[in-house]
Amino acid sequence: MTSFAKRTEDHLLTPENSVLTIIDYQPTQINSINSMNRSELIRNTEIVIKLANLYHVPIVLSTVNVEKGWNTDTIPVLKKAVGQTTPSYDRSSINAWEDAEYQAAIKATGRKKIIMLAIWTEACLTFPTLDMLSEGYEIYPVVDAIGGTSPLAHQTALQRVQQAGAQLTTIPQLACEWQRDWDRSETVPGFDALLTEFGAFSNLR
């Protein structure tokens, strides 16, 4: 039997080398998603957040135009999943990376592997992804928890960021990559529960 070694220096994702960022999961943006079922989008996003909490992965949350009164906050179910003590960085820029506080929050984690959730795919995901890639970050969009204004807009944006170097991933792949070894026994029940909720699989051991 092998024992799981926690590593920060790893070409794969680990809980110790990655950070989850969640950008603009607000009512206006969610209600304009047409690339997937919106209820499924919300459920999948909640699962990713719960996975991050399970593996103690830091979360950087951002919204747009809440302080200006033009928009409302992250939807309650996701805000609750993230945790009320997690700061939320509100901004005016479409591109979150152009906001000084958001950028500082990402840099403060000291982590270069960024798990990216953002809507719309064609703007709020694409723009910071391209900027962060250019600065040496590795970006991992979770494709089953992001959405665009149309299937074409969503797919075109994913092609653009992938061609630029983003590494697309899915919820089951992310969960398995963070889990990595069944010797990480304390997270196995949560792993099974969340992937069962997602509908992927359970009882793999």
N, C-alpha and C positions, 0 to 999 in steps of 0.2 A: 504494500500500500504506500502510495506517495502522499506527502503532506503539501498543502498549498502554501507557497511562499508569496507573501505580499510584496509586490514590486511596483516601483514608480517608473523604472526604466524598462519599458516593454513596448514592442512595436504593436502589440494588441492593446485593446482597451482594458484597463483595470479600474476598480473603484478608487485606487490611489492616484491615478494619473489623469483622470478625466473630470470634467465639470459639465453639468447640464444647464443650458440656457433656454429660457422660455420667453418668446417675444410676441406680444400682441394677441393673446387669447382673450379678446374682449368681445362684447356682444356684436358690435357693428361688423368687425372683421369675420367672426364666425358665421354670422347670418349672410355673408356674401360668398361663402365657400360653395363652389359648385363642382369640385373635382372628386368629392366623395360624400357619403352620407354624413351630415353634421353631427348627429348623435353618436355615430361610430367614431368620428374625429375626437369628440369630447371624451368618450370612454377610453380610447386608445391613449390620448394625452394623459389622462388620469393614471393609467397603468404605468406609463413611462415615469411619471412623477413618483409613484409609489415604489417603483424599482429603484429609482435614485435614492429615496429615503431608506429603503431596505439595505442598500449597500453603502450608505452614508456618503453619497456623492454630493458635493456642494451644488446648490442651485442659484443661478442668477436670473432674476425675473425682471422683465421690462414691459412697460406699456407706453402708449403714445397718446398725447393730448388729453390726459385726464385732468391735469392741473389747469388747463385752459378752459375746461368745461365742455369741450367738443366731443368727448368720449367718456365712457365709464370704465371702471376698473376691470381687471381680470375676472372672468365669470366665477361666481362663488364656489362651485364645486371644485374648480382647479385651485383657487386661492386657498381653500381649506386643505386640499391635498398637499400643497406646497408648505403650508404652515404660516400662521399669522405673524410669526416673528421674523420671517424671511423678508428682507428689504425688497421693495419694488422701485425700480428706477424709471420714472416717467420722463418723457422727452418730447421734443417737437420734431425731430428729424425722422424721416422714413427709415434711414439707415441707422440702426442702433449703434454701430461702431463709431459714428460721428458724434455721439453723445459722450462727453467727457466722464460723467459719473458711471455710466454703464461700462465704458472701456476700462476705467480704473477698477471696477468691481471684478471684471474678468481677469485682469492682470494680477489683482491681489490674491487670487487663488494659487498663482504660481504654476498653473497647469496649462498644457499646450493642446490637449486633446479635447475638443469642444463638441459635446453632443448638442445638436441644434434642433430646436422646435420653434417654428415661426410661421405666422401667416400674415400676408399671403406669400406663397412660394416664390412668386415672380418679383417680389419687391423686398419684403421684410426678412425673408430668408436669403435671397440671392445677394443683396448688396453687402450685408455684413460678412457673409461667407467669402465673397471675393476679396474684400479688404483684409480679412483675417488670414486668409490663405497667403496673401501677398506679404504678410508680416511673420510668416513662419508657423502659424497655427495649423493644426489638423482639424478638419471640420467633418462631422458625421451627422448629416441630416437623417432623422428617423422617418422614413417615407410613409409609414402607415399612421403617423400622427401629425402630418402637415397637410396643408391644402391650398389650392389656388382658386381664382375666380372662374376658371373653366378647366376641363381636362387638358386642353391644349396648352393653356398658360402654365399649368402645373408641370406637365411633362417637359415642355420647352425649358422651363427654369431648371428642372432637375438635370437635363442634359447639359445646360450651360455650366452649372456649378460642378458637375462631375467632370466635364472636360477641363475645368480649371484646377481640378485636383481634389474636390470633395469626395469623401468615401461614404456612399449611401449605405444605410443599414436599416434593419427592421427590428421590431420589438423582440421577437424570439432570438434573433442573433445577438442583440444587445444584452439580453438577459443571460444568455449562455456565455457570452464573452466576459461579463462581470462575474458570473458564478465560477466559471472555469474549472472547478474541481469540487467533487462531492465532499471532500474533506473540509470545505467551508460549510460545515454542517449547520451553523446557526442561521444561515439564510435559505436553507433548502425548503422549509415549509412555506416561507413567503414566495420563493421562486415558483414552487408548484402551484400555489394559490393564484398568483397573478397570471401565470401562463394558462391556467385553466380558465380564469375569467376572460382572458383574451381569446381562448378557443383554439390554442395551438396544440398543446399536449400536456400531459401530466404523468406522474409515476414512471419517470424514465429510469430510475435507479434499478 
